[in-house]
Amino acid sequence: MNLKYIFLLLATVTVLFSCSNDDNTFHLNTVKLIEYSQKEHLPEQKLYIKAFADDLSEELAKTEEFSSTLPMPITLKMYPMARMNLYGKNYHLELWGETSGYLGRCTINMDNYKIVFPIDMEVESEELSVSIQGTWD
C-alpha cells in the first residue's frame, strides 16, 4: 500500500514540474545531429547548425563547424547559448554547409511535445533529424 502512495506522489510532482514551464526560459545548450537527407550527395565540407526564432531573420545561435565526413550522430555545442520561450514562440533549426549553403530545416513546434525536466527532444523534417538538449530557467 505504501508503494502505491509513493508512485502517486512521484506522478504528482512530475505533472507539477512539467506544467510549470509555460513562462520559463529554455536554454539551448547542444544540438545532436542525428541525420540529414543529402549526406551521400554532398562534397566534403564543413557543416554547422543555426537556431532561429520564426519571427526574426537573424540567428539566435550557431554551432561550431564540423566535417561532413564525421559519423552520425554528432553532438554540437551552441554559441552563444540560445535563450528561448518554447511555449510562447516557434523556432527552427537550419543545417548549413560552407560550400553548399542551406541544406535543410526542421521546426520546433511545442504543440507536439510535453516537456519534463531536463529536456532532450527530437525534432525532424524530411531533410533533417536533430535532438535539442538544454535546461529550463
N, C-alpha and C positions, 0 to 999 in steps of 0.2 A: 504494500500500500504506500509506503514512503517513497518508493521509486517512482510511482505514478505522480506524486506531488513534485518531485524533483524535475521530471520531464515537463510537467505543466509550467513550472517556474522558468525553466530554460526557454521554452517556447514563447512565453510571455515577454521575457527580456529580449529575445531575438526580434519579435514583432515590434517592440518599442524602439529598438535601435534602428531597424530598417525603415520605420515610418518617420524618423526624426531628421532625415537628410534633406527634406524639401527646401529649407532655407540655408543649407550649409554649402560651403565651397569645396569642390573636389580638386585635389592637386594631382595632375597627371605627371607621374614620375617616369614611367617607362612604357614603351610600346614593344610588344613582341610581334614581329612579322612572322606569320605562320606560312603564308603562301601568296604568290601573285601570279596572274594568268599568263603574262608574257615572258616568263623566266627563260624558257627554252629558245626564244627567238631574238633575244637582245644581245648586243655586243657586250663584251666585258667592260664594266664601267663602275663608277661609284654611285651608290643609291642613298637616298635619305627620305625621311617621312616628315611632313609638315602637318600641324594641327591648326584648324581654323574654326572660328565661330561662323555660322551660316550668314549672320547679318553683317559681318565685317570682311573686307577684302584682304587685309593684312594678316600675316600668320601670327599665331599666339606663341608657338614654339616649334622647334625643329630638332630632329635627332642628329647625332653625329653621322658622318658619311661612313659607308661600309661597302665592301666589294660585292658585286653581284655574283661572284663565284662562291661565296660562303654558303654552307649548307643551312637549310631552314629547319626549324625556326631559329630566329636570332632575336635577342632582347637588346633594345636600344634605349639609352637614356635621353630624355627630352631636355632641351636647353632653351630658354630658362624653363623651370618647372611651371607648366601652364596652370592657371587658376580658372576653374570652370564652375558655373552653376548648371549642372547637368539636367536638373529638373526645370530650369527656367528658360533655357535656350537650347537650340540644336547646334551640334558641332559635327565636323567631319575631318577625316584624315586623308591626306593625299601622298602617294608614292611618287617620287621624282628621281630621274637619272641625270647625271652630269652631262651626258651627250644626247640621250633620248628625250629629255624633258619630262612632261607629265606622263605617268604610266597608269594611274588608277586612283580610285577614290572609294571610301566607304563612310557611311553616315552613322553617327552615334545617336540613336533615337531612344531616349529614356522611356518612352511609352511601351517599349518591348521588354523592359527589364525591371526587376525589383532588386535593389542593391542592399546587401548586408555587409557590414564591416569585415575585413578590408575588401577592396574591390579588385577583381580580376575578371573583366568582362570581354567576351569575344564578340567582335562585330565583323561583318563581312558583306561583300558585294560580289558580283560576278568577276570583278577584276582583282580583288584584294581581300585577304583574310588576316586580321590582326587581333591581338588581345591587349586591352589597355589596362594598366596597373597603376594604382595610386592610393591616396588616403583622403579621408574627409577632414575638414577643419571644423 
